[in-house]
Amino acid sequence: MQKITTLDGSITFHNEQFDESYHSRSGAKEEAVKKFVEPCKIKEIAKTGKLKILDVCFGLSYNTVAAIDAALEENPDCKIEAVGLEIDTEILNAITEIDAPFTNFFMMREAVKNKKNNSYTYENKNIKIEILLGDATEIIKTINNEFDVVFLDPFSPKKCPKLWTAPFFAQIYKRMVPKGRLATYSCARVVRDNLKAVGFAVLDGPQLWRRGPSTIGVKL
Ligand SMILES: C[S@@+](CC[C@H](N)C(=O)[O-])C[C@H]1O[C@@H](n2cnc3c(N)ncnc32)[C@H](O)[C@@H]1O
């Protein structure tokens, strides 16, 4: 994996197998905050005192850690449960090798050092992080939980089509609370059609760096 410093100073990598980068070169941290954390209204949910996150394609953890930073900034006593799905140990190991500009990145480092069977965990009084290793389309079926927000961040539909299908979206939908929000960077027609097909209302997400809007799915 080739290491890249993005324009906001945060690190990402290029994956040779998929020939795609883990984040936009315009700013990896900015992408996590603007495309995932803000449209999912993390700070609003944190005010209720409880937040449950499903991070599909966990990678370097930026979406989850940016959400934890935002939630604890809003409400230091917020109880947070985050479940990450990731297939590749190489990218998880990279978490221990980089500095990332997030207050709570240490939790991610601790998690990836604490592996039992196919899961990694970090836990303190209020926060529980669990990263499940394997193919997201299979592991999702083993999860019994209801999430307030879902971050959907696979490689592109062209390179990773099975993570953008209606059957997979239906598995996600089942595990969300009513009015729960899903955020993804893609505005591809097939992605929006598949989200609608399983019941999501689809909204435009923010537009960054003069690209098309991202997509928000709201569970009806
Ligand atoms: C765009 S990157 C995600 C970036 C990540 N959200 C972050 O903040 O670093 C896509 C991720 O999907 C993972 N991936 C690819 N196929 C997968 C699958 N079938 N199940 C789970 N994860 C998969 C890759 O290993 C990669 O880490």
The ligand as an SDF file (V2000), in Angstrom:
LIG
                    3D

 27 29  0  0  0  0  0  0  0  0999 V2000
  -12.7770    3.2450    0.7860 C   0  0  0  0  0  0  0  0  0  0  0  0
  -12.0340    2.1330    1.8930 S   0  0  0  0  0  0  0  0  0  0  0  0
  -12.7570    2.5680    3.4590 C   0  0  0  0  0  0  0  0  0  0  0  0
  -12.0940    3.7200    4.1610 C   0  0  0  0  0  0  0  0  0  0  0  0
  -12.4560    3.7770    5.6030 C   0  0  0  0  0  0  0  0  0  0  0  0
  -13.8560    4.0580    5.8050 N   0  0  0  0  0  0  0  0  0  0  0  0
  -11.5610    4.7400    6.3530 C   0  0  0  0  0  0  0  0  0  0  0  0
  -12.0610    5.7130    6.9530 O   0  0  0  0  0  0  0  0  0  0  0  0
  -10.3480    4.5100    6.3340 O   0  0  0  0  0  0  0  0  0  0  0  0
  -12.8780    0.6140    1.5530 C   0  0  0  0  0  0  0  0  0  0  0  0
  -12.6080   -0.5020    2.5480 C   0  0  0  0  0  0  0  0  0  0  0  0
  -13.4460   -1.6060    2.2290 O   0  0  0  0  0  0  0  0  0  0  0  0
  -12.7530   -2.7880    2.5960 C   0  0  0  0  0  0  0  0  0  0  0  0
  -13.4290   -3.9190    1.9340 N   0  0  0  0  0  0  0  0  0  0  0  0
  -13.3430   -4.2990    0.6260 C   0  0  0  0  0  0  0  0  0  0  0  0
  -14.1390   -5.3620    0.3880 N   0  0  0  0  0  0  0  0  0  0  0  0
  -14.7660   -5.6440    1.5670 C   0  0  0  0  0  0  0  0  0  0  0  0
  -15.7260   -6.6190    1.9660 C   0  0  0  0  0  0  0  0  0  0  0  0
  -16.2130   -7.5190    1.0980 N   0  0  0  0  0  0  0  0  0  0  0  0
  -16.1440   -6.6260    3.2600 N   0  0  0  0  0  0  0  0  0  0  0  0
  -15.6440   -5.7230    4.1530 C   0  0  0  0  0  0  0  0  0  0  0  0
  -14.7500   -4.7620    3.8240 N   0  0  0  0  0  0  0  0  0  0  0  0
  -14.3170   -4.7270    2.5490 C   0  0  0  0  0  0  0  0  0  0  0  0
  -11.3550   -2.5150    2.1430 C   0  0  0  0  0  0  0  0  0  0  0  0
  -10.4350   -3.3760    2.7640 O   0  0  0  0  0  0  0  0  0  0  0  0
  -11.1990   -1.0410    2.5530 C   0  0  0  0  0  0  0  0  0  0  0  0
  -10.6580   -0.9390    3.8360 O   0  0  0  0  0  0  0  0  0  0  0  0
  1  2  1  0
  2  3  1  0
  2 10  1  0
  3  4  1  0
  4  5  1  0
  5  6  1  0
  5  7  1  0
  7  8  2  0
  7  9  1  0
 10 11  1  0
 11 12  1  0
 11 26  1  0
 12 13  1  0
 13 14  1  0
 13 24  1  0
 14 15  1  0
 14 23  1  0
 15 16  2  0
 16 17  1  0
 17 18  1  0
 17 23  2  0
 18 19  1  0
 18 20  2  0
 20 21  1  0
 21 22  2  0
 22 23  1  0
 24 25  1  0
 24 26  1  0
 26 27  1  0
M  CHG  2   2   1   9  -1
M  END
$$$$
